[in-house]
Amino acid sequence: MEGPAVWLNGEIVPESAACISPRDHGLLVGDGVFESVRVTAGQAFAVGRHLARLARSAGALGLELPPAGELRQAVSAVLAATGVVEGRLRITATSGPGGFSSARPPAGTTVVVAAEEAAPWSPHVAVITVPWPRNERGATAGVKTISYAENVLALQRAHAAGAGEAIFANTRGELCEGTGTNVFLVLGGRLLTPPLSVGCLAGVTRDLTLEITDATEETVPLGALAEASEAFLTSTTRNVHPISAVDGVPLPACPGPATRAARRAFKELEAENLDP
């Protein structure tokens, strides 16, 4: 098969021939969920954890997914068809085609698996805080939905300010998360990350970092990030990404000792097991 290929509703097809209805509810109202999976050396990393979170997100929205085994096969088929070596793979599931209203369509789920090469991240990243809060009590709090317009706007604001990521508080003014990242920070010599109760996503890399470091979950105000001695972001494609500055003010260390230790532990984990 020449050119890019995707898995669409059970079969590998050329990307140019992949057809999704203009009435698909993912397109019309953002009714869907997704996972981004890092591809390293041609293999998907932590795919089991990603499929488990996809199932949780789909369950929260009441969406039906293909069996996990079928999705694993789809991941392997896409990587074989595309030849992606270092990049990302995305699994997207929507509630399928229907009408133009918000009512859930009866037709069934649309599922797409696609992959692409991706350039490595910069050695460190500056972040800004944004004035729009995450709603920790919202119906989709902690669910990885495809409704990302708020993240797009926040990231545009960050890029306009010369930063690489935007950080949200929740409605109580507590440090929550980035547009596609979780946040870790060192305060008083302790490595902390916000608990899920603040409304942040249960990131796969966040969970792994909690397991392989001495980090603890603790609620802190948004302003604590600028007071940290060091901090880093975690995400599927970033792994452990040091934060250099917050709202234009450099942090004391980048990367600091806790960040370096977390990066080292994550590399060791990845070398031992690609599906931890």
Rosetta blueprint (number, residue, H / E / L):
1 M L
2 E L
3 G L
4 P L
5 A E
6 V E
7 W E
8 L E
9 N L
10 G L
11 E E
12 I E
13 V E
14 P E
15 E H
16 S H
17 A H
18 A L
19 C L
20 I L
21 S L
22 P L
23 R L
24 D E
25 H H
26 G H
27 L H
28 L H
29 V H
30 G L
31 D L
32 G E
33 V E
34 F E
35 E E
36 S E
37 V E
38 R E
39 V E
40 T E
41 A L
42 G L
43 Q E
44 A E
45 F L
46 A L
47 V H
48 G H
49 R H
50 H H
51 L H
52 A H
53 R H
54 L H
55 A H
56 R H
57 S H
58 A H
59 G H
60 A H
61 L H
62 G L
63 L L
64 E L
65 L L
66 P L
67 P L
68 A H
69 G H
70 E H
71 L H
72 R H
73 Q H
74 A H
75 V H
76 S H
77 A H
78 V H
79 L H
80 A H
81 A H
82 T H
83 G L
84 V L
85 V L
86 E L
87 G E
88 R E
89 L E
90 R E
91 I E
92 T E
93 A E
94 T E
95 S L
96 G L
97 P E
98 G L
99 G L
100 F L
101 S L
102 S L
103 A L
104 R L
105 P L
106 P L
107 A L
108 G L
109 T L
110 T E
111 V E
112 V E
113 V E
114 A E
115 A E
116 E E
117 E E
118 A L
119 A L
120 P L
121 W L
122 S L
123 P L
124 H L
125 V E
126 A E
127 V E
128 I E
129 T E
130 V L
131 P L
132 W L
133 P L
134 R E
135 N L
136 E L
137 R L
138 G L
139 A L
140 T L
141 A L
142 G L
143 V L
144 K L
145 T E
146 I L
147 S L
148 Y L
149 A H
150 E H
151 N H
152 V H
153 L H
154 A H
155 L H
156 Q H
157 R H
158 A H
159 H H
160 A H
161 A L
162 G L
163 A L
164 G L
165 E E
166 A E
167 I E
168 F E
169 A E
170 N E
171 T L
172 R L
173 G L
174 E E
175 L E
176 C E
177 E E
178 G E
179 T L
180 G L
181 T L
182 N E
183 V E
184 F E
185 L E
186 V E
187 L E
188 G L
189 G L
190 R E
191 L E
192 L E
193 T E
194 P L
195 P L
196 L H
197 S H
198 V H
199 G L
200 C L
201 L L
202 A L
203 G L
204 V H
205 T H
206 R H
207 D H
208 L H
209 T H
210 L H
211 E H
212 I H
213 T L
214 D L
215 A L
216 T E
217 E E
218 E L
219 T L
220 V L
221 P E
222 L L
223 G L
224 A H
225 L H
226 A H
227 E H
228 A L
229 S L
230 E E
231 A E
232 F E
233 L E
234 T E
235 S E
236 T L
237 T L
238 R L
239 N E
240 V E
241 H E
242 P E
243 I E
244 S E
245 A E
246 V E
247 D L
248 G L
249 V E
250 P E
251 L L
252 P L
253 A L
254 C L
255 P L
256 G L
257 P H
258 A H
259 T H
260 R H
261 A H
262 A H
263 R H
264 R H
265 A H
266 F H
267 K H
268 E H
269 L H
270 E H
271 A H
272 E H
273 N L
274 L L
275 D L
276 P L
